[in-house]
Amino acid sequence: MAITAKNRAQLTLRATTKLSQKNALDLVRAAAGEVRGGGASLLTSGVQNLGAQIHIEVASANRLGMSITSGKRVVELCTFSAEAVGDGEGTTTLRVGGLETYRTSQPTYMFIPVGPKSIAGYDPYKRFLNHLAAALARADSQATVSVDTPN
């Protein structure tokens, strides 16, 4: 089975932690501020987008709406959200991602596709999820964290 852009867009971080909802989302905010750049530029083929940034667009008590944009926020590359839900007994479930919206590009030769579609902003998105997974593990050594695509 080929791994399509639609399948890759489902990449999600799931964690169960003893951190409060607020502390879990604070880690998401911190990780968003630390991951920058990477991925192919949407505007020019093959040139690295060193200015890609993760932004918090919408925030509530248990949810963050996020985006990855090109440098200076000229082009929105993809959007996703983070949600922390407490069970009332001291355990918080955190879910970050699957991409909700995203742009793709595909190499062509004379209008014929010659390679798989790539998702603009996917490289910084993956680095962000991995960086957040490491931060969660440091903050709560008993947290269970996975970064994968759902089956």
C-alpha positions as protocol buffer text, in pm:
chain_id: "A"
residue {
  index: 1
  type: MET
  ca { x: 0 y: 0 z: 0 }
}
residue {
  index: 2
  type: ALA
  ca { x: 138 y: 341 z: -97 }
}
residue {
  index: 3
  type: ILE
  ca { x: 170 y: 603 z: 174 }
}
residue {
  index: 4
  type: THR
  ca { x: -28 y: 897 z: 42 }
}
residue {
  index: 5
  type: ALA
  ca { x: -28 y: 1260 z: 154 }
}
residue {
  index: 6
  type: LYS
  ca { x: -369 y: 1196 z: 311 }
}
residue {
  index: 7
  type: ASN
  ca { x: -222 y: 911 z: 521 }
}
residue {
  index: 8
  type: ARG
  ca { x: 83 y: 1119 z: 623 }
}
residue {
  index: 9
  type: ALA
  ca { x: -147 y: 1406 z: 726 }
}
residue {
  index: 10
  type: GLN
  ca { x: -297 y: 1182 z: 996 }
}
residue {
  index: 11
  type: LEU
  ca { x: 31 y: 1177 z: 1195 }
}
residue {
  index: 12
  type: THR
  ca { x: -74 y: 1245 z: 1555 }
}
residue {
  index: 13
  type: LEU
  ca { x: 83 y: 1267 z: 1899 }
}
residue {
  index: 14
  type: ARG
  ca { x: -117 y: 1096 z: 2173 }
}
residue {
  index: 15
  type: ALA
  ca { x: -14 y: 1107 z: 2536 }
}
residue {
  index: 16
  type: THR
  ca { x: -147 y: 1014 z: 2877 }
}
residue {
  index: 17
  type: THR
  ca { x: 15 y: 1211 z: 3158 }
}
residue {
  index: 18
  type: LYS
  ca { x: -21 y: 1317 z: 3519 }
}
residue {
  index: 19
  type: LEU
  ca { x: 34 y: 1680 z: 3413 }
}
residue {
  index: 20
  type: SER
  ca { x: -265 y: 1911 z: 3440 }
}
residue {
  index: 21
  type: GLN
  ca { x: -443 y: 2021 z: 3123 }
}
residue {
  index: 22
  type: LYS
  ca { x: -288 y: 2367 z: 3158 }
}
residue {
  index: 23
  type: ASN
  ca { x: 65 y: 2230 z: 3205 }
}
residue {
  index: 24
  type: ALA
  ca { x: 28 y: 1992 z: 2910 }
}
residue {
  index: 25
  type: LEU
  ca { x: -86 y: 2278 z: 2683 }
}
residue {
  index: 26
  type: ASP
  ca { x: 195 y: 2498 z: 2820 }
}
residue {
  index: 27
  type: LEU
  ca { x: 441 y: 2232 z: 2694 }
}
residue {
  index: 28
  type: VAL
  ca { x: 270 y: 2246 z: 2353 }
}
residue {
  index: 29
  type: ARG
  ca { x: 307 y: 2627 z: 2349 }
}
residue {
  index: 30
  type: ALA
  ca { x: 675 y: 2604 z: 2446 }
}
residue {
  index: 31
  type: ALA
  ca { x: 750 y: 2342 z: 2179 }
}
residue {
  index: 32
  type: ALA
  ca { x: 573 y: 2555 z: 1918 }
}
residue {
  index: 33
  type: GLY
  ca { x: 806 y: 2843 z: 1997 }
}
residue {
  index: 34
  type: GLU
  ca { x: 1119 y: 2628 z: 1970 }
}
residue {
  index: 35
  type: VAL
  ca { x: 1067 y: 2456 z: 1632 }
}
residue {
  index: 36
  type: ARG
  ca { x: 1140 y: 2673 z: 1328 }
}
residue {
  index: 37
  type: GLY
  ca { x: 1231 y: 2628 z: 965 }
}
residue {
  index: 38
  type: GLY
  ca { x: 1258 y: 2325 z: 746 }
}
residue {
  index: 39
  type: GLY
  ca { x: 1064 y: 2169 z: 468 }
}
residue {
  index: 40
  type: ALA
  ca { x: 1049 y: 2256 z: 101 }
}
residue {
  index: 41
  type: SER
  ca { x: 933 y: 2606 z: 22 }
}
residue {
  index: 42
  type: LEU
  ca { x: 587 y: 2637 z: -129 }
}
residue {
  index: 43
  type: LEU
  ca { x: 697 y: 2929 z: -342 }
}
residue {
  index: 44
  type: THR
  ca { x: 1011 y: 2784 z: -502 }
}
residue {
  index: 45
  type: SER
  ca { x: 1072 y: 2420 z: -569 }
}
residue {
  index: 46
  type: GLY
  ca { x: 1347 y: 2251 z: -371 }
}
residue {
  index: 47
  type: VAL
  ca { x: 1458 y: 2557 z: -171 }
}
residue {
  index: 48
  type: GLN
  ca { x: 1440 y: 2513 z: 204 }
}
residue {
  index: 49
  type: ASN
  ca { x: 1186 y: 2726 z: 390 }
}
residue {
  index: 50
  type: LEU
  ca { x: 1404 y: 2849 z: 676 }
}
residue {
  index: 51
  type: GLY
  ca { x: 1133 y: 3082 z: 805 }
}
residue {
  index: 52
  type: ALA
  ca { x: 857 y: 2825 z: 867 }
}
residue {
  index: 53
  type: GLN
  ca { x: 701 y: 2888 z: 1207 }
}
residue {
  index: 54
  type: ILE
  ca { x: 434 y: 2735 z: 1426 }
}
residue {
  index: 55
  type: HIS
  ca { x: 171 y: 2976 z: 1555 }
}
residue {
  index: 56
  type: ILE
  ca { x: -107 y: 2951 z: 1812 }
}
residue {
  index: 57
  type: GLU
  ca { x: -412 y: 3090 z: 1630 }
}
residue {
  index: 58
  type: VAL
  ca { x: -690 y: 3009 z: 1879 }
}
residue {
  index: 59
  type: ALA
  ca { x: -666 y: 2917 z: 2248 }
}
residue {
  index: 60
  type: SER
  ca { x: -920 y: 2798 z: 2504 }
}
residue {
  index: 61
  type: ALA
  ca { x: -888 y: 2623 z: 2840 }
}
residue {
  index: 62
  type: ASN
  ca { x: -833 y: 2279 z: 2685 }
}
residue {
  index: 63
  type: ARG
  ca { x: -765 y: 2339 z: 2313 }
}
residue {
  index: 64
  type: LEU
  ca { x: -515 y: 2519 z: 2090 }
}
residue {
  index: 65
  type: GLY
  ca { x: -574 y: 2583 z: 1719 }
}
residue {
  index: 66
  type: MET
  ca { x: -233 y: 2598 z: 1548 }
}
residue {
  index: 67
  type: SER
  ca { x: -83 y: 2669 z: 1208 }
}
residue {
  index: 68
  type: ILE
  ca { x: 251 y: 2640 z: 1033 }
}
residue {
  index: 69
  type: THR
  ca { x: 324 y: 2932 z: 804 }
}
residue {
  index: 70
  type: SER
  ca { x: 602 y: 3032 z: 569 }
}
residue {
  index: 71
  type: GLY
  ca { x: 836 y: 3310 z: 677 }
}
residue {
  index: 72
  type: LYS
  ca { x: 666 y: 3634 z: 777 }
}
residue {
  index: 73
  type: ARG
  ca { x: 331 y: 3447 z: 768 }
}
residue {
  index: 74
  type: VAL
  ca { x: 297 y: 3503 z: 392 }
}
residue {
  index: 75
  type: VAL
  ca { x: 149 y: 3155 z: 323 }
}
residue {
  index: 76
  type: GLU
  ca { x: -33 y: 2923 z: 563 }
}
residue {
  index: 77
  type: LEU
  ca { x: 112 y: 2576 z: 500 }
}
residue {
  index: 78
  type: CYS
  ca { x: -103 y: 2361 z: 729 }
}
residue {
  index: 79
  type: THR
  ca { x: -327 y: 2371 z: 1036 }
}
residue {
  index: 80
  type: PHE
  ca { x: -382 y: 2133 z: 1327 }
}
residue {
  index: 81
  type: SER
  ca { x: -497 y: 2142 z: 1688 }
}
residue {
  index: 82
  type: ALA
  ca { x: -395 y: 2029 z: 2034 }
}
residue {
  index: 83
  type: GLU
  ca { x: -649 y: 1916 z: 2290 }
}
residue {
  index: 84
  type: ALA
  ca { x: -597 y: 1823 z: 2656 }
}
residue {
  index: 85
  type: VAL
  ca { x: -878 y: 1644 z: 2840 }
}
residue {
  index: 86
  type: GLY
  ca { x: -866 y: 1563 z: 3212 }
}
residue {
  index: 87
  type: ASP
  ca { x: -1047 y: 1261 z: 3356 }
}
residue {
  index: 88
  type: GLY
  ca { x: -1109 y: 1421 z: 3697 }
}
residue {
  index: 89
  type: GLU
  ca { x: -875 y: 1174 z: 3868 }
}
residue {
  index: 90
  type: GLY
  ca { x: -542 y: 1341 z: 3789 }
}
residue {
  index: 91
  type: THR
  ca { x: -480 y: 1198 z: 3442 }
}
residue {
  index: 92
  type: THR
  ca { x: -474 y: 1411 z: 3128 }
}
residue {
  index: 93
  type: THR
  ca { x: -505 y: 1281 z: 2774 }
}
residue {
  index: 94
  type: LEU
  ca { x: -330 y: 1499 z: 2517 }
}
residue {
  index: 95
  type: ARG
  ca { x: -387 y: 1473 z: 2142 }
}
residue {
  index: 96
  type: VAL
  ca { x: -191 y: 1689 z: 1898 }
}
residue {
  index: 97
  type: GLY
  ca { x: -248 y: 1675 z: 1522 }
}
residue {
  index: 98
  type: GLY
  ca { x: -361 y: 1518 z: 1242 }
}
residue {
  index: 99
  type: LEU
  ca { x: -339 y: 1795 z: 991 }
}
residue {
  index: 100
  type: GLU
  ca { x: -677 y: 1957 z: 940 }
}
residue {
  index: 101
  type: THR
  ca { x: -577 y: 2158 z: 632 }
}
residue {
  index: 102
  type: TYR
  ca { x: -260 y: 2135 z: 425 }
}
residue {
  index: 103
  type: ARG
  ca { x: -111 y: 2222 z: 86 }
}
residue {
  index: 104
  type: THR
  ca { x: 55 y: 1966 z: -136 }
}
residue {
  index: 105
  type: SER
  ca { x: 290 y: 1980 z: -428 }
}
residue {
  index: 106
  type: GLN
  ca { x: 403 y: 1709 z: -668 }
}
residue {
  index: 107
  type: PRO
  ca { x: 698 y: 1692 z: -904 }
}
residue {
  index: 108
  type: THR
  ca { x: 597 y: 1667 z: -1269 }
}
residue {
  index: 109
  type: TYR
  ca { x: 762 y: 1618 z: -1604 }
}
residue {
  index: 110
  type: MET
  ca { x: 563 y: 1780 z: -1884 }
}
residue {
  index: 111
  type: PHE
  ca { x: 246 y: 1774 z: -1668 }
}
residue {
  index: 112
  type: ILE
  ca { x: 290 y: 1405 z: -1580 }
}
residue {
  index: 113
  type: PRO
  ca { x: 335 y: 1331 z: -1207 }
}
residue {
  index: 114
  type: VAL
  ca { x: 674 y: 1169 z: -1149 }
}
residue {
  index: 115
  type: GLY
  ca { x: 679 y: 1146 z: -772 }
}
residue {
  index: 116
  type: PRO
  ca { x: 462 y: 1136 z: -462 }
}
residue {
  index: 117
  type: LYS
  ca { x: 281 y: 1443 z: -334 }
}
residue {
  index: 118
  type: SER
  ca { x: 460 y: 1625 z: -54 }
}
residue {
  index: 119
  type: ILE
  ca { x: 291 y: 1826 z: 220 }
}
residue {
  index: 120
  type: ALA
  ca { x: 419 y: 2181 z: 263 }
}
residue {
  index: 121
  type: GLY
  ca { x: 523 y: 2226 z: 628 }
}
residue {
  index: 122
  type: TYR
  ca { x: 535 y: 1852 z: 702 }
}
residue {
  index: 123
  type: ASP
  ca { x: 902 y: 1848 z: 809 }
}
residue {
  index: 124
  type: PRO
  ca { x: 859 y: 2115 z: 1080 }
}
residue {
  index: 125
  type: TYR
  ca { x: 532 y: 1946 z: 1185 }
}
residue {
  index: 126
  type: LYS
  ca { x: 709 y: 1611 z: 1240 }
}
residue {
  index: 127
  type: ARG
  ca { x: 997 y: 1781 z: 1425 }
}
residue {
  index: 128
  type: PHE
  ca { x: 745 y: 1965 z: 1643 }
}
residue {
  index: 129
  type: LEU
  ca { x: 565 y: 1641 z: 1738 }
}
residue {
  index: 130
  type: ASN
  ca { x: 895 y: 1466 z: 1818 }
}
residue {
  index: 131
  type: HIS
  ca { x: 1021 y: 1768 z: 2016 }
}
residue {
  index: 132
  type: LEU
  ca { x: 693 y: 1776 z: 2212 }
}
residue {
  index: 133
  type: ALA
  ca { x: 711 y: 1400 z: 2279 }
}
residue {
  index: 134
  type: ALA
  ca { x: 1058 y: 1445 z: 2429 }
}
residue {
  index: 135
  type: ALA
  ca { x: 942 y: 1743 z: 2639 }
}
residue {
  index: 136
  type: LEU
  ca { x: 647 y: 1541 z: 2774 }
}
residue {
  index: 137
  type: ALA
  ca { x: 876 y: 1252 z: 2866 }
}
residue {
  index: 138
  type: ARG
  ca { x: 1108 y: 1493 z: 3053 }
}
residue {
  index: 139
  type: ALA
  ca { x: 818 y: 1661 z: 3237 }
}
residue {
  index: 140
  type: ASP
  ca { x: 647 y: 1334 z: 3335 }
}
residue {
  index: 141
  type: SER
  ca { x: 867 y: 1024 z: 3330 }
}
residue {
  index: 142
  type: GLN
  ca { x: 559 y: 800 z: 3362 }
}
residue {
  index: 143
  type: ALA
  ca { x: 376 y: 954 z: 3065 }
}
residue {
  index: 144
  type: THR
  ca { x: 288 y: 728 z: 2774 }
}
residue {
  index: 145
  type: VAL
  ca { x: 355 y: 907 z: 2446 }
}
residue {
  index: 146
  type: SER
  ca { x: 317 y: 789 z: 2087 }
}
residue {
  index: 147
  type: VAL
  ca { x: 364 y: 968 z: 1757 }
}
residue {
  index: 148
  type: ASP
  ca { x: 208 y: 769 z: 1474 }
}
residue {
  index: 149
  type: THR
  ca { x: -78 y: 747 z: 1229 }
}
residue {
  index: 150
  type: PRO
  ca { x: -401 y: 584 z: 1343 }
}
residue {
  index: 151
  type: ASN
  ca { x: -492 y: 253 z: 1179 }
}
